[in-house]
Each structure stands twice: as C-alpha cells, then as structure tokens.
Amino acid sequence: MVSLVSCGAVNWDITLYVEQFARPGEEVRVLRIDRIPGGTGANVAVAAARILGPGEVAFVGAVGDDEIGGRHFEVLRDEGVYTGALKVVEGVESGQAYIVVDESGRNIIHTFFGANLSLTPQDVESPETLRVLREARVVVVMDPPLETALRLMERSRRLGKTVVWDPGVYVDEGFEALREGLKFVDYLILNELEYWELLQTDVPSEACRRLSEVNSSIRAVVKMGSKGAAVSWNRGLDTVYVEAFPLEKVGMKVVNTVGCGDAFIGAFASAKALGLGDEEALLWADCAGAFKATRRETRGSPTRSELEWMVSKARELGLRPVRVGKK
C-alpha cells in the first residue's frame, strides 16, 4: 500500500565532470561523462522508496513515447517505485538535463522539460492518481506545471494528506504566482537562495512569519547546504536548526552535490510518512543530503540501513537538532 506520493520532473541526466567551469567563450576539458536517470520528482520518489521499501512510494509524472521514457519505467520499477500514475505522451521527447560539475562538487544545470510540461490538472483527477493519493499519508509536490501543482495540492489537502512542496524553478515566477498554492501546503522546502528570491529573507523564522500571512499553519524548511538546515513553525516563533553532517569526521568527502536537495526531501517526507516528528525528520534529511553528496550519481541517496548508519554516527558526533526559538 502506498504511503507517499511524489510528483514532478523525470529526466535523463547527462552529467559532465570538469576541473573548473568554463567562462563565456572558453573551452574546457571534460574529464568524464555520465548518462543516468534524474529529475527532481523522480529522484525524490527513488530516495523515499529506498527508505520506505518497495511498493510504498508512487510517482506521478509524464514521459515521452521514446526510448528514454521506456527506460524510466524500468528504472523506477527496479527501485520499487509504483509507476501506475506515470503518463506517456505521444510525439513528445522525455525531459533531459545537462549538468556540469566542477572538481569541488558545485554544479550548473540546463534542463529541457519536454514531456514533463504535459502533466495537466486533469491528470490529477485520473482514477489511478486519485487512488494512490487516497492511500498515501504524505504527498510531495516538486515541479510539475504550476496549475497542475495547484490542483494536486488542493486535492491532497481535501483528502487530509500532509503536503510538502518544493516549487524549484517556479520560484522565479514570484510570490504572487505561488500564493494560491501556499494555502494548501504543510511544509515549504527551499534552499536559502530560493527563499531570498521568493521572500527577500533567508532567515527561517522570518520566512515562516511571512508565509503565515497566507497560511497560518505552514512550516518553512530551509536547506542551507554546508551550514545545515532548519524548520520553523508557529508563525516563526519556533525554529529548530541542525548543523551539516561533518563528512570528514567519518572519512567521507563531497563528490557531487547534484541531487542532494532531492535526497533531503525524500528523507524528510519519508520520516513524516512514518509518523516521526519534525526534529527527527530534519536530522534524517540532513544526513541523507550529506550522504548523497559523497556519491557521483544524481540518485545517490541512501538506503534505509545506510541512512540509519548516518543518523547513528551523527548522534555519536553530538549532531542533533537544536530548538532556538525565534531567530
């Protein structure tokens, strides 16, 4: 039975590894090329499935009727993700992402959305999508078209589900474009730069306070990379921080940060699907994101046993969520 639904992009990633990024007009040597499945929505689904187990996670998205689309079905099923709500669009190419990663693990991403843009509000009302939504405890909405995201979140809220939203590239549309969707969200998850672009603040408590003007019960989750993460609620009066996992203390190092945010969200949402509190969910997410950074592949998120090992190491190192009140 499905306990978590993830909706958003599913792409094929072409990743180029270089020593340093090229400047405009400059040519740099590519050291390695990887061609692997990706896309934020699908990445979150896989990350959650590795934690929750086969058949516990359903993916809602769209692929083209091309070779890439067929491979996505195979890969997702092999990961234990239910694909009954994955739409095939005739005559359209599947989404693709072109990623450049430098030697420090930083990345630049260029995305062709392709079939991802064909997921419509009407698809949310399909029998198969409604079935998995009714079964699930948590619905994660990443970056489907905005009108589709709105319908999905509204429907999920009516069904009494916990709604997690990371609008990704749609942050560029501005606060007013996202306002209606925010009314149906329990957890808004963005990184510091995205919060700044959306609300002109990257302070968790202040972000939550401003979001509360639209939705009084919304919780702001802020991904802060090497500085850790935070969750704020109660109109910004309560905030919990957790420091970034110190990889060097367990003999690990950053290799590729592409997909870290998806691993973070997959772990956070999985913890909520299992009934865990926000502080524990934040620790899980922090550890999952750090683990993924040590893997080259975009879907380098941890299995349940690997995540449990990271969490136990975090506790041994004294890493734990700290409640700091308003900050």
Secondary structure, DSSP 8 states (H G I E B T S, - for coil): ---EEEES--EEEEEEEESS---TT----EEEEEEEEE-HHHHHHHHHHHHH-TTSEEEEEEEESSHHHHHHHHHHHHTTEE-TTEEEETT---EEEEEEE-TTS-EEEEEE-GGGGG--HHHHTSHHHHHHHHH-SEEEE-SS-HHHHHHHHHHHHHTT-EEEE--GGGGGG-HHHHHHHHTT-SEEEEEHHHHHHHHS---HHHHHHHHTTT-TT-EEEEE-GGG-EEEEEGGGTEEEEE----GGGGT------TTHHHHHHHHHHHHHHTT--HHHHHHHHHHHHHHHHT-SSTT----HHHHHHHHHHHHHTT---EE----
